[in-house]
Amino acid sequence: MDFNKYYEDRQKLVNTFLEKRLEKKGISRVDEAMAYSLLAGGKRIRPIILMATADALAVREEKRSLLWRRSR
């Protein structure tokens, strides 16, 4: 398994999740600041470590969904 490919794939998943969560908010200065902070990068390693751990432990897909929902 290529680490860089794995990381890029998971990073895309996290970015998509964050972008969808931010779409639901109104447009205000606070929302703009949150979007800037979250989408600036550098905040992807924890969720990617969670996903890698789930992969390593062969956690079933339906359980992963529960973990992901709880982390919001």
PyMOL commands that set and color helices and strands:
alter all, ss='L'
color gray80, all
select helices_A, chain A and resi 3-23+29-39+45-56+61-70
alter helices_A, ss='H'
color red, helices_A
deselect
rebuild
show_as cartoon
